[in-house]
Amino acid sequence: MRFLFPILLILLVFGLFGCASYPNNPKLDHYDLSKGYRYDQLNAQKNSDSLFVILTFSGGGTRAAALSYGVLEKLRDTPIVWEGRHSNLLNEVDVISSVSGGSFTAGYYTAFGAAIFKDKKEAGFLRDFLYRDIEKELLTQLFYPTNWFRLASPYYSRIDMATDFYNAEIFNGTKYDDLINLKTKPYLMINATDMSLGSRFTFEQAQFDPMCADLGGVNLARAVAASSNFPVAFPPMTMNNHAGSCGYKEKQPGWIAEAEKDLLINPSRYKNAVLFKTYQDGKQRPFIHLLDGGIADNLGLRGPLQALVSNDTELSLQSKMSDGTIKKLLIITVDAKNKPDLNYDASAIPADVIDVLKIVANVPMDNFSFETTETLRKSFTELEKDKNTYLACQSQLQLHCPSAVLSSPAPNIPQLDFIYIGFDLLSNPAERDKFFNMKTSFYLPEAQINELRNVAKRLLDQSEAFQKFVSVIK
């Protein structure tokens, strides 16, 4: 009998923790465009829409987080004068779109602002993330008995354990409600990948609306964990789909019905509508499973690109440009990608399963990232071409028929600038290879972190496009 009580106690503990589960994202009471985490609900304060700056941070573990951090430091130290007001370029950042490792930097800056730059002895990003061995600390979590019991539940996994760690140790329990209450820019677009659709899933209320889910009650750490949820290392993250309970279907955005007719006219728009509508089906998709955002977009650039070329998103840069709100648009993409590993081609022996999984996960990311970058460049070129064509027609009309006027006004195209920051821009091959070959993990030595911070600043200094942009707003 004396052994019975300990056995019963152990069984009770296992039973309690066996019921452990991921946090249920709360239901949305009713669909309301005036509430929730949306760009239009943020105040400008020191920031003006007329100078519109977008940052996109790539995946790549701590390496990506450090490179992005160096860019933030450089923008903070870049003085500007815009519309008669002295400031710095960082204060003019309107949107940060991120994936994977870059989401740690993006989330921390959005939540804590200038506190991100505190010395490593204080509570800032250096101490809380960059200079920590996050990889080791996550591994250590597996040895805590409480986590053994929680992980015994099929509804609580390593990604949930990582989320709890990030929430307590890095983001101090910050929820999206806290970002809503701040009402300050930048607007944060943390991107994951919908496992079933293979498409981008962005943590913003517009994405959660068709699910009748309230993003405000979701921890920021959960978004970051989903965005950095690399396959194999972590299982998919589960989100609850409460579709059908908030009146969204009756009030859904008009573009969806229009796009469903565009199969032959605009196939990509049609596809977006079809995929978006799947979130309204709570019976077929009561749960949404998320993986690393880099699988769908390793630069975090797809969201801003869609906002640039379409009015279908809540953040419509196209409408802000056409009505003259945006005078200058700057997009800075920070890319911490690897160099392709060609060592596998030196042997006739096939790679093992783990290596194949790494290749399948990484190589398409880099190829897709290149295509996304080129699409953005072409979009900028097309916008400029539209403006120049109109002006040429207007000039010819005035020359041959001075009294005539064109029936529509000139397209309002602001100054458009795209700046790419990546290791492939380094001219020294040895230095380029050194950064390419830094580990993609959640730990790097302090010396390498500082090298990444410094190379980010140097690449911006060496960028002709960046220097030209800054020169006209000083």
C-alpha positions in Angstrom: 0.0 0.0 0.0 2.9 2.4 0.7 3.8 2.3 -3.0 0.2 2.9 -4.1 0.1 6.7 -3.3 3.2 7.6 -5.4 1.9 5.5 -8.3 -1.5 7.2 -8.1 0.2 10.6 -7.9 2.3 9.9 -11.0 -0.7 8.7 -12.9 -2.7 11.8 -11.8 0.2 14.1 -13.0 0.4 12.3 -16.3 -3.3 12.5 -16.7 -3.4 16.2 -16.0 -0.5 17.1 -18.3 -1.7 14.6 -20.9 -4.6 17.0 -21.3 -2.1 19.8 -22.1 -3.0 21.7 -25.4 -1.9 24.5 -27.6 -3.7 27.8 -26.8 -7.0 28.2 -28.6 -7.0 31.5 -30.6 -10.2 33.3 -29.5 -13.3 33.7 -31.5 -14.2 37.0 -33.1 -17.6 38.3 -31.8 -18.5 40.0 -35.1 -16.7 41.0 -38.2 -15.8 44.7 -38.0 -13.4 46.5 -40.3 -12.9 49.3 -37.7 -11.4 47.0 -35.2 -8.5 44.6 -34.9 -4.9 44.8 -36.0 -5.1 46.6 -39.3 -2.9 49.2 -41.0 -5.6 51.8 -41.2 -6.1 51.7 -37.4 -2.6 52.9 -36.7 -1.7 56.5 -36.0 1.0 58.3 -38.0 2.6 60.2 -35.0 6.2 60.9 -36.1 5.6 59.0 -39.3 4.1 60.4 -42.6 2.4 58.3 -45.3 3.9 60.6 -47.9 7.3 59.0 -47.4 6.4 55.3 -47.3 9.1 52.9 -46.2 8.7 49.1 -46.2 11.2 46.7 -44.8 11.2 42.9 -45.6 13.2 40.5 -43.5 14.1 37.1 -44.7 14.5 33.8 -43.0 17.8 32.4 -41.9 17.8 31.9 -38.1 19.9 34.1 -35.9 21.9 35.1 -39.0 18.8 36.7 -40.5 17.8 38.3 -37.2 21.3 39.9 -36.8 21.5 41.2 -40.4 18.0 42.7 -40.0 19.0 44.3 -36.7 22.0 45.9 -38.4 19.7 47.4 -41.0 17.5 48.9 -38.2 20.6 50.4 -36.5 21.7 52.0 -39.8 18.3 53.5 -40.5 18.2 54.8 -36.9 21.5 56.6 -37.6 20.4 58.0 -40.9 19.2 61.6 -40.4 16.5 62.9 -42.8 14.5 66.1 -43.4 11.0 65.4 -44.8 8.3 68.0 -45.2 10.3 70.4 -43.0 10.7 67.9 -40.1 14.0 66.6 -38.9 14.0 62.9 -38.1 15.7 59.6 -39.0 14.8 57.1 -41.6 13.8 54.4 -39.1 11.0 56.7 -37.8 9.5 56.7 -41.3 9.2 52.9 -41.6 5.5 52.1 -42.2 5.5 48.4 -42.7 7.8 45.4 -41.8 7.0 42.1 -43.4 9.0 39.2 -42.2 9.5 35.4 -42.2 11.3 33.0 -39.9 14.5 34.4 -38.3 13.7 37.9 -39.5 10.4 37.8 -37.6 12.2 37.9 -34.2 13.7 41.2 -35.1 10.6 42.6 -36.7 8.3 41.5 -33.8 10.7 42.8 -31.1 11.0 46.2 -32.7 7.3 46.6 -33.4 6.5 45.6 -29.8 9.3 47.5 -27.9 10.4 50.3 -30.3 13.8 51.9 -29.4 14.2 49.5 -26.5 15.5 47.0 -29.1 18.8 49.0 -29.2 19.6 48.7 -25.5 23.1 47.5 -24.5 23.6 43.8 -24.0 23.6 44.4 -20.2 20.0 45.6 -20.3 16.8 44.0 -21.4 17.0 44.5 -25.1 17.2 42.4 -28.3 21.0 41.8 -27.9 20.5 40.3 -24.4 17.1 38.7 -25.0 17.8 37.0 -28.3 20.9 37.8 -30.4 23.6 37.0 -27.9 21.7 34.0 -26.4 22.1 30.4 -27.3 18.4 30.0 -28.1 19.1 26.6 -29.7 20.6 25.2 -26.5 17.9 26.7 -24.3 15.2 25.2 -26.4 16.9 21.8 -26.2 17.2 22.2 -22.5 13.4 22.6 -22.3 13.1 19.0 -23.4 14.7 17.9 -20.1 12.2 19.6 -17.8 9.8 17.0 -16.3 6.9 19.3 -16.7 7.5 19.4 -20.4 7.7 15.6 -20.6 4.1 15.4 -19.3 2.9 18.2 -21.5 4.5 16.7 -24.6 2.8 13.4 -23.8 -0.4 15.1 -25.1 -1.1 14.8 -28.8 -2.4 18.4 -28.7 0.9 19.9 -27.3 4.1 19.7 -29.3 7.6 21.1 -29.5 6.4 24.1 -31.4 4.0 24.9 -28.6 6.9 24.5 -26.1 9.0 26.8 -28.2 6.2 29.3 -28.3 5.9 29.3 -24.5 9.7 29.9 -24.2 9.6 32.8 -26.7 6.6 34.3 -24.9 8.3 34.2 -21.5 11.9 34.9 -22.4 11.8 37.2 -25.4 8.4 38.9 -25.9 7.3 39.3 -22.3 3.8 38.0 -22.9 3.0 40.6 -25.6 -0.3 40.0 -27.4 -1.6 41.6 -30.6 -4.0 43.5 -28.4 -1.0 45.3 -27.0 0.1 46.3 -30.6 -3.5 47.5 -31.3 -3.4 49.6 -28.1 0.0 51.1 -29.1 -1.5 52.3 -32.4 1.9 53.1 -33.7 3.8 52.2 -36.9 5.4 50.1 -38.2 2.6 47.8 -39.2 3.8 44.2 -38.6 3.2 41.5 -41.2 4.6 38.2 -39.8 4.3 35.5 -42.4 3.9 31.7 -42.0 2.9 29.0 -44.5 -0.4 27.3 -44.6 0.7 23.6 -44.7 -2.3 22.3 -46.7 -2.4 25.1 -49.3 1.3 25.9 -49.5 0.4 29.6 -49.5 1.3 32.6 -47.4 -0.5 33.0 -44.0 -0.1 36.5 -42.5 -0.7 37.3 -38.9 -3.0 40.3 -39.5 -6.7 40.6 -38.7 -7.7 40.5 -42.4 -6.3 36.9 -42.5 -8.1 36.0 -39.4 -11.5 37.5 -40.4 -12.7 34.6 -42.6 -11.8 32.3 -39.7 -13.9 34.4 -37.3 -10.8 34.5 -35.1 -9.6 37.4 -33.0 -5.9 38.0 -33.6 -5.9 40.5 -30.7 -5.9 37.6 -28.2 -3.0 35.8 -29.9 0.5 36.1 -28.4 3.1 37.8 -30.6 5.4 34.9 -29.7 3.0 32.5 -31.4 3.2 34.4 -34.6 7.0 34.4 -34.5 7.1 30.7 -33.7 4.8 29.9 -36.6 6.9 32.0 -38.9 10.1 30.2 -37.9 8.5 26.8 -37.7 11.1 25.0 -39.8 9.9 21.5 -41.1 11.5 18.5 -39.4 12.9 20.6 -36.5 9.3 21.4 -35.4 5.9 19.9 -36.1 3.2 22.2 -37.7 1.5 24.8 -35.4 -2.3 24.4 -35.0 -4.7 27.3 -35.2 -8.5 26.9 -34.6 -10.8 28.0 -37.4 -14.1 29.4 -36.0 -15.5 30.2 -39.4 -19.3 30.9 -39.6 -19.7 32.5 -36.2 -19.1 36.2 -36.8 -21.1 37.2 -39.9 -18.1 37.5 -42.2 -19.5 35.5 -45.1 -22.4 38.0 -45.5 -20.1 41.0 -45.5 -16.9 39.6 -47.1 -14.8 41.9 -49.3 -16.2 42.5 -52.8 -13.0 41.5 -54.5 -13.5 37.8 -53.7 -16.8 37.5 -55.7 -15.2 39.5 -58.6 -12.0 37.4 -58.6 -13.9 34.1 -58.8 -14.9 35.2 -62.3 -11.3 35.9 -63.3 -10.0 32.4 -64.0 -9.1 33.2 -67.7 -8.6 36.9 -67.2 -6.4 37.0 -64.1 -5.6 33.4 -62.9 -3.5 34.5 -60.0 -6.3 36.7 -58.6 -8.7 33.8 -59.1 -6.4 31.5 -57.2 -6.1 33.9 -54.3 -9.8 34.1 -54.0 -10.3 30.4 -54.1 -7.6 29.8 -51.4 -8.9 32.7 -49.3 -12.5 31.2 -49.3 -11.2 27.9 -47.8 -10.8 29.7 -44.5 -14.6 30.3 -44.5 -15.2 26.6 -44.3 -15.0 25.7 -40.7 -16.5 22.2 -41.3 -13.9 21.1 -43.8 -11.1 23.1 -42.2 -11.7 23.3 -38.5 -8.0 23.6 -37.9 -5.3 25.4 -39.8 -1.7 24.0 -39.6 1.2 26.4 -40.1 4.8 25.9 -41.1 7.8 28.2 -41.6 6.9 31.3 -43.6 10.0 30.9 -45.8 8.4 27.9 -47.6 5.9 30.3 -49.3 8.0 33.4 -49.4 11.5 33.5 -47.9 11.9 37.3 -48.3 8.6 38.4 -46.7 8.1 40.4 -50.0 5.0 38.8 -51.4 2.6 40.7 -49.2 4.0 44.2 -50.0 4.2 43.2 -53.7 0.5 42.2 -53.7 -0.4 45.5 -52.0 1.6 47.3 -54.7 -0.1 45.8 -57.7 -3.6 45.1 -56.3 -6.5 46.8 -54.4 -7.6 43.5 -53.1 -5.7 43.8 -49.8 -6.5 46.1 -46.9 -3.0 47.6 -47.2 -3.4 48.9 -50.7 -0.4 50.8 -51.9 -1.9 51.2 -55.3 -4.8 53.3 -53.9 -2.4 55.3 -51.7 -0.3 56.1 -54.7 -3.2 56.9 -57.1 -4.7 59.4 -54.6 -1.4 61.1 -54.1 -0.9 60.1 -50.5 2.4 58.5 -51.2 5.1 60.8 -52.7 8.1 58.5 -52.3 8.1 54.7 -51.8 11.1 52.8 -50.6 11.3 49.1 -50.2 14.4 47.6 -48.5 14.7 43.8 -48.7 17.2 42.1 -46.3 18.2 38.7 -47.5 20.3 36.3 -45.4 20.1 33.4 -47.7 22.7 30.5 -47.9 25.0 29.7 -50.7 23.8 26.6 -52.6 25.7 23.5 -51.3 27.2 21.8 -54.3 29.1 19.2 -52.3 26.4 16.6 -52.9 27.4 16.7 -56.6 30.9 15.5 -55.8 29.8 12.0 -55.0 27.7 9.3 -56.7 26.3 8.3 -53.4 22.8 9.8 -52.9 22.2 12.2 -49.9 20.5 10.7 -46.9 16.9 11.5 -45.9 17.8 14.4 -43.6 20.0 16.1 -46.2 17.3 15.6 -48.8 14.7 17.2 -46.5 17.0 20.2 -46.0 17.5 20.6 -49.7 13.8 20.3 -50.5 13.1 22.9 -47.8 15.8 25.4 -48.7 16.6 25.3 -52.4 13.0 26.2 -53.6 12.9 29.0 -51.1 15.9 30.7 -52.7 14.7 30.2 -56.2 11.3 31.5 -55.4 12.9 34.5 -53.6 14.8 35.4 -56.8 11.6 35.4 -58.8 9.8 37.5 -56.3 12.5 40.1 -56.4 12.4 40.2 -60.1 8.6 40.6 -60.1 8.9 43.6 -57.8 11.5 45.2 -60.1 9.3 44.6 -63.1 6.3 46.1 -61.3 8.3 49.2 -60.6 9.4 49.4 -64.2 5.8 49.0 -65.5 4.5 51.7 -63.2 7.2 54.1 -64.4 6.5 53.1 -68.0 2.8 53.9 -67.6 3.7 57.4 -66.3 6.2 58.1 -69.1 3.8 56.8 -71.8 1.1 59.2 -70.5 3.5 62.1 -70.5 4.7 61.3 -74.0 1.1 61.2 -75.3 0.3 64.4 -73.6 3.4 66.1 -75.1 2.5 65.0 -78.6 -1.1 66.1 -78.1 0.0 69.5 -77.0 2.4 69.7 -80.0 -0.2 68.9 -82.7 -3.4 69.9 -81.0 -2.8 72.5 -78.2 -6.5 72.9 -77.4 -7.1 69.1 -76.8 -6.8 67.5 -73.4 -6.6 63.8 -72.4 -9.8 62.5 -70.9 -8.0 61.1 -67.8 -5.4 62.7 -65.5 -1.8 61.5 -65.4 -1.2 58.4 -63.3 0.1 59.5 -59.9 3.3 57.5 -59.7 5.6 58.4 -56.8 9.3 58.0 -56.8 9.9 54.3 -56.5 13.1 52.8 -55.0 14.0 49.2 -54.3 17.1 48.3 -52.3 18.3 44.8 -51.9 20.7 43.9 -49.1 22.3 40.4 -49.3 25.7 38.7 -49.0 26.0 38.2 -52.8 26.6 42.0 -53.0 30.0 41.6 -51.3 32.8 42.0 -53.7 35.4 40.0 -51.8 34.8 36.3 -52.6 36.3 35.1 -49.3 34.2 37.5 -47.3 31.1 36.6 -49.3 31.7 32.8 -48.7 32.3 33.5 -45.0 28.8 35.0 -44.5 27.1 32.5 -46.8 28.5 29.7 -44.7 27.5 31.0 -41.3 25.2 28.6 -39.6 21.4 28.8 -40.1 20.5 28.1 -36.5 19.3 29.9 -33.4 22.8 30.5 -32.1 25.9 32.3 -33.4 29.0 33.5 -31.5 28.8 37.1 -30.4 31.7 38.0 -32.8 29.7 36.7 -35.8 26.6 38.6 -34.6 28.6 41.8 -34.6 30.0 41.0 -38.0 26.5 40.6 -39.4 25.4 43.9 -37.8 28.3 45.7 -39.3 28.1 44.2 -42.8 24.4 45.3 -43.0 25.5 48.9 -42.4 28.3 48.6 -44.9 26.1 47.2 -47.6 23.7 50.1 -47.1 26.6 52.6 -47.2 27.8 51.0 -50.5 24.4 51.0 -52.1 24.2 53.7 -54.7 20.4 53.5 -54.6 20.3 54.0 -50.8 22.8 56.9 -50.9 20.8 58.5 -53.8 17.6 58.1 -51.9 19.0 59.6 -48.7 20.6 62.5 -50.5 17.3 63.9 -51.6 15.6 63.8 -48.2 18.4 65.4 -46.1 
